[in-house]
Every structure is written in structure tokens, then in C-alpha cells.
């Protein structure tokens, strides 16, 4: 039970590093008079502390973990896909419907500008303390906007626009491709050559899969 509640062991699990690594960080902090900011609201603070006291960046795994923790805390957006023009138009229309187009756009722009400044200063080896503070404030503004009633309206409008602009056209195209007019004609010859029910099913599934895969 003591192992489970040991603060250092809990920190090693949180940061996905060895217990010895956590203990080394603590000893280094004691030596320089600057304890590791394990309790900081922004996990990136520990990365900056590491750079300051060790004079170099931590291992990539540690920085990656800091990014994961920032995402979990809502301090950093998850970027999974590249947004093309279609979705951007959907978002723009949704924001305009709830009167948030300009205000929210400015919040997003401010956060992006703050993030760009932070990463540029970090790349240049300059102090990032002030830039991190500005980025943090901008991120908090965006999160506050996302939690408001307007966010619910935006989500509803986004869904509506997505259905109209993205899902319905895709569904119409899919139905057309699996219709008798298209799929039936394409599979007709292959189906005629089958001699058993199982073979017929196999050929049909194959032809259907080809259509759905766009082949």
C-alpha cells in the first residue's frame, strides 16, 4: 500500500519515467534551489525547469508526455487531421449563425500567435516565461468560450452543416454506387459465371467491396 501512495512513485507513473529519474530531478532541484514544478497547472513548466537547471532539453519521451498531459488538461488542442476548405466553410457558417464569427476567430488567432511566439523563442534559445504566460491566458480564453452556452449552439450548427455539406452528399454517392444501375451492371457478368450459392455470395461481396473502396 505504501508503494502505491508514495509521492515519488506516483510522479514516476504520471510522467512515465523511472523512480530513479524522479529522484534525480528532486536532488537536482535541491542542489540548485529550484524544486521541480510537479504541481504546476501547466505540465510544460516542468520541461522549462529541466532546460533551466540541466541546460538542455529532456528526452523526447518526457516532452511527449508533457504534451499528452497538456492535452488531458485542456491546455493544448489535439490535432488529428488536416482541415481542408470544406470543413472550414462549415465552421465559418456555424459561427456566423450564433454571432461568434468575429469574437471566436480573434480568440483562436490570439492563441495561435502566442503559440508561434513561444515556439520561436524556444527555438532561438531565448526566455519563454512571458510567452508561456500569454499562451496560457489565450488558451484559457478559448476554453472559456468553448464551455459557454454559445459552444452548444456552435456544436449543433456544426453538426447540421456537416450533415448537409459532407454526410448527405457522401451518402447519396454511396447509394448510387451500390444501386442496381451501377453495381448490378458491374457485377452481372461475374455473377453469371457462378455455379453455387456460396460462390454467388463471395462474388457479390467482392464486387460490393470494390465499389465501396472506390476501385
C-alpha positions, 0 to 999 in steps of 0.5 A: 500500500505504501508503494502505491501512495508514495509521492515519488512513485506516483510522479514516476507513473504520471510522467512515465519515467523511472523512480530513479529519474524522479529522484534525480530531478528532486536532488537536482532541484535541491542542489540548485534551489529550484524544486521541480514544478510537479504541481504546476497547472501547466505540465510544460513548466516542468520541461522549462525547469529541466532546460533551466537547471540541466541546460538542455532539453529532456528526452523526447519521451518526457516532452511527449508526455508533457504534451499528452498531459497538456492535452488531458488538461485542456491546455493544448488542442489535439490535432488529428487531421488536416482541415481542408476548405470544406470543413472550414466553410462549415465552421465559418457558417456555424459561427456566423449563425450564433454571432461568434464569427468575429469574437471566436476567430480573434480568440483562436488567432490570439492563441495561435500567435502566442503559440508561434511566439513561444515556439520561436523563442524556444527555438532561438534559445531565448526566455519563454516565461512571458510567452508561456504566460500569454499562451496560457491566458489565450488558451484559457480564453478559448476554453472559456468560450468553448464551455459557454452556452454559445459552444452548444449552439456552435456544436449543433450548427456544426453538426447540421452543416456537416450533415448537409455539406459532407454526410448527405452528399457522401451518402447519396454517392454511396447509394448510387454506387451500390444501386442496381444501375451501377453495381448490378451492371458491374457485377452481372457478368461475374455473377453469371459465371457462378455455379453455387450459392456460396460462390454467388455470395463471395462474388457479390461481396467482392464486387460490393467491396470494390465499389465501396473502396472506390476501385 
